[in-house]
Amino acid sequence: MVQPVVKPVLDAQPHVSVAPAIFTIVLTLACWTVVPLFLKHFTTLIDGWTANGWRYTISALIWLPVLIWGWKKQTLPPGLWKAAFWPSIINAGAQIAFGLAPYYVSPGLMTFSLRFQIVFLMGGAALLFVSERRMIRSPWFLAGIAMVVGGTLATILFNPAGLGEGTGFGVALAVGSGLLYAAYALAVRKFMTGINALVAFSAVSQITAVILFAFMLIFARDPISRELDFGLSVVSLTGNQVFWLIMSAVIGIGIGHSLYYFSIGRLGLAVSSGVVQLQPVTVSVASAFLFHEKLTPIQWATGLTAISGAALMLIAQTRLNRQPASNP
C-alpha cells in the first residue's frame, strides 16, 4: 500500500540512489522539448483554449485507469485529492498561460521568457525545504546553474534571426507561465512527495482537465470564423493531426509530468528544475532538424556550456547526497 509522506524523500533517505532519477529527469527534458514543437504546429489549426482542453482531457483519460485500479485494490493513499488540490489549481493556471502564449509571441522569445521561473523556484525551495538549502549553498550547484542560465540565454541571443516578435501580452503570458510552473513544482514537492508518481499525476490530471475543459467550453473559438465553438473545431482535423494531438498529450503532459514527479522526489527541486532549464537549447537543436533552423558554431558552444552546467548540478547533488545532512 502506498503511504503518503509529507516529509521530503531526500530528508528521509539521504543515501538513496539518484541514478534512476538522473535518467528520468533527462527523459522529462526530452518530453518537454517536443511540446513547443507540437504547439507551433497546432497554432494554425486550433486555438489555445481548444488545444489545452482536449490535450489535458486526453491525458486525464489515459491516466484514469491508474486511479480506478487503486480504488478497486484499496491502495489509493488517504488524502490524495486534498493533496492534489493546490498543485492542480496552480497547474491549470500555468497551462492556460503556456497554451495561449504561442499565439501572441514567437517560440524563441517565449522560451526565453519562461526561464525566469528559475529565480522564483530557487527562492521558494530555499524557504520551504531544508534539504534544498544545502543544495543552493553548494558552490558546484551555483556554478552549474550559472552555466545553464548563461549558456541557455546566450544560445538564444546569438540566434542570427533574433528572438522573434511578440506582444507585451504574449511576453506576460510566457513569464506568468514560468512563475506558475515554478509554484506548481513547489506545490508538488510540498503536498505530494511520497505519493507514487503515477498516482499523484493521475489525480492532478483529473482536476486540471476538468478546469481546462470548462474553460474550453466557455472561451474556445473557431480559428477561421472566430465564433465560439465549444472546442468543436477539433473535429475538422485530419486523422494524422488528431494522432499528433493525442501524442502531444501523452508525451508532453502524461509522461513528462509523471517523470518530473519522480525526479523531484529523488533529486530535489533545485537539480530537477535546473536540468529542465536546458529546454531552449534542446528545442533549438530539434528545430534545426525538423524545421531546418540552423545553429551557428557559437550557439553550439553556448548550448554545450548549458548542458555541462546541468551535469555539474547533478554532480553536486550526488556529492551532497553522500554527505550527512547538517542543520541549516
SVG drawing of the C-alpha trace seen along z (x, -y; Angstrom):
<svg xmlns="http://www.w3.org/2000/svg" viewBox="-20 -45 52 50">
<polyline fill="none" stroke="black" stroke-width="0.4" points="0.0,0.0 1.3,-3.4 1.7,-5.6 1.7,-9.4 4.7,-11.1 4.7,-14.9 8.4,-14.8 10.7,-15.1 12.2,-11.9 15.7,-13.2 15.3,-14.1 14.1,-10.6 16.6,-8.7 19.8,-10.8 21.7,-7.9 19.1,-6.9 20.5,-6.2 19.9,-9.1 20.8,-7.1 17.2,-6.3 16.2,-9.9 19.0,-11.2 17.6,-9.0 14.0,-10.2 14.9,-13.9 16.7,-13.5 13.6,-11.8 11.5,-14.7 13.6,-17.2 13.1,-15.1 9.3,-15.0 9.1,-18.7 11.4,-19.5 8.8,-18.3 5.9,-20.3 6.8,-23.7 7.2,-21.9 3.7,-20.4 2.3,-23.8 3.9,-25.5 2.2,-23.0 -1.3,-23.4 -1.4,-27.2 -2.6,-27.3 -5.2,-24.6 -7.0,-25.2 -7.0,-27.9 -5.2,-27.7 -8.3,-27.0 -9.2,-24.1 -5.6,-22.7 -5.5,-23.0 -8.9,-21.5 -8.5,-18.4 -4.9,-17.7 -5.5,-17.6 -8.7,-15.7 -6.9,-13.1 -4.1,-12.8 -6.7,-12.5 -8.5,-9.7 -5.2,-7.9 -4.2,-8.0 -7.7,-7.5 -7.3,-3.6 -4.5,-4.1 -6.9,-5.7 -9.6,-3.1 -7.2,-0.3 -6.0,-1.8 -9.6,-2.4 -10.5,1.2 -7.4,2.5 -7.9,0.0 -4.3,-1.2 -5.0,-4.9 -3.3,-6.9 -5.6,-8.7 -5.9,-12.4 -4.9,-12.0 -7.5,-14.5 -6.7,-17.0 -3.0,-16.8 -3.7,-17.2 -5.9,-20.2 -3.4,-23.1 -0.9,-21.6 -3.9,-21.1 -5.2,-24.7 -1.7,-26.1 -1.0,-23.7 -4.2,-24.7 -3.3,-28.4 0.2,-27.6 -1.1,-25.5 -3.6,-28.2 -0.8,-30.8 1.5,-28.3 -1.1,-27.2 -2.1,-30.7 1.4,-32.3 2.4,-30.8 -0.5,-32.7 1.0,-36.1 4.7,-35.5 7.3,-33.7 8.8,-30.4 12.2,-31.9 11.0,-34.8 8.5,-32.6 11.2,-30.1 13.5,-32.8 10.7,-34.4 9.9,-31.1 13.5,-30.9 12.6,-33.5 10.9,-30.7 14.3,-29.5 14.6,-32.7 11.3,-32.2 11.8,-28.4 15.2,-28.6 13.9,-31.2 10.8,-29.2 12.7,-25.9 15.2,-27.5 12.4,-28.9 10.2,-25.8 12.6,-22.9 15.6,-22.3 17.2,-19.7 17.1,-22.3 19.1,-24.8 22.1,-22.6 22.0,-22.3 21.5,-26.0 24.5,-26.8 26.8,-24.4 29.4,-26.2 29.2,-23.4 25.4,-23.9 25.7,-27.7 28.3,-27.3 26.2,-24.8 23.0,-26.9 25.0,-29.9 26.3,-27.8 22.8,-26.6 21.1,-30.0 24.0,-31.8 24.5,-29.2 20.8,-28.9 20.4,-32.7 23.5,-33.0 22.2,-30.2 19.0,-32.2 20.6,-35.7 23.2,-34.5 20.4,-33.4 21.1,-35.3 17.3,-35.7 17.0,-37.2 14.4,-36.3 11.5,-36.9 8.5,-39.1 5.9,-39.2 3.3,-41.4 3.6,-42.6 0.7,-40.4 2.5,-37.4 5.6,-38.0 3.5,-38.4 1.8,-35.1 5.2,-33.4 6.7,-34.9 3.5,-34.2 3.5,-30.6 7.1,-30.2 6.3,-31.6 3.2,-29.4 5.1,-26.3 7.6,-27.1 4.8,-27.4 3.4,-24.1 6.7,-22.3 6.9,-23.7 3.3,-22.6 4.1,-19.1 7.2,-18.9 5.3,-20.2 2.0,-18.3 2.6,-15.2 6.1,-13.9 5.9,-10.3 2.9,-9.6 3.5,-7.3 4.3,-9.5 1.8,-7.8 -1.0,-8.1 -0.1,-11.7 -0.1,-12.9 -3.3,-10.9 -5.1,-12.8 -3.7,-16.1 -4.5,-15.5 -8.2,-14.8 -8.7,-18.1 -6.7,-20.1 -8.6,-18.5 -11.9,-19.4 -10.8,-23.1 -9.3,-23.3 -12.2,-21.6 -14.6,-24.0 -12.6,-27.0 -12.6,-25.5 -16.4,-25.3 -16.6,-29.0 -13.8,-30.6 -12.8,-28.3 -13.3,-29.8 -13.2,-28.6 -9.8,-29.6 -11.3,-30.9 -14.7,-32.5 -13.6,-33.4 -17.0,-32.4 -17.5,-30.4 -17.5,-26.7 -17.0,-24.9 -13.8,-23.3 -15.6,-21.5 -13.0,-22.8 -11.0,-19.7 -13.4,-17.6 -12.1,-19.3 -8.6,-17.9 -7.4,-15.1 -6.7,-11.7 -3.0,-12.4 -3.4,-15.7 -5.6,-14.0 -2.9,-11.4 -0.3,-14.1 -2.7,-15.9 -3.0,-12.7 0.7,-12.1 1.3,-15.7 -0.9,-14.9 0.7,-11.5 4.3,-12.7 4.2,-16.3 1.7,-16.1 1.2,-12.5 4.7,-11.0 6.7,-14.2 4.9,-15.3 5.0,-11.8 8.7,-11.6 9.1,-15.0 7.3,-14.0 9.7,-11.0 12.7,-13.2 11.7,-15.9 11.3,-13.2 14.8,-11.8 16.9,-14.8 15.0,-17.6 13.6,-20.8 16.9,-22.5 18.5,-20.0 15.3,-18.9 14.3,-22.4 17.9,-23.2 18.1,-20.4 14.8,-21.3 16.2,-24.9 18.0,-23.3 14.7,-23.2 15.6,-26.2 18.8,-24.5 17.2,-21.1 14.3,-22.8 16.8,-24.7 18.6,-21.5 15.3,-19.7 14.2,-22.7 17.4,-22.5 16.5,-19.0 12.7,-19.4 12.4,-23.0 15.8,-23.5 16.7,-26.2 20.5,-26.1 22.6,-26.7 25.8,-28.7 29.1,-27.4 28.9,-29.8 25.3,-28.6 26.6,-25.0 29.3,-26.2 26.9,-28.0 24.5,-25.1 27.2,-22.7 28.1,-25.1 24.5,-24.9 24.5,-21.1 27.7,-21.0 26.1,-23.1 23.3,-20.7 25.8,-17.9 27.6,-19.9 24.4,-20.3 23.9,-16.6 27.4,-16.0 26.7,-18.5 23.5,-16.6 25.4,-13.3 28.2,-14.7 25.8,-16.2 23.6,-13.1 26.6,-11.1 27.2,-13.6 25.2,-13.6 22.7,-16.5 23.6,-19.4 21.3,-22.0 20.6,-25.0"/>
</svg>
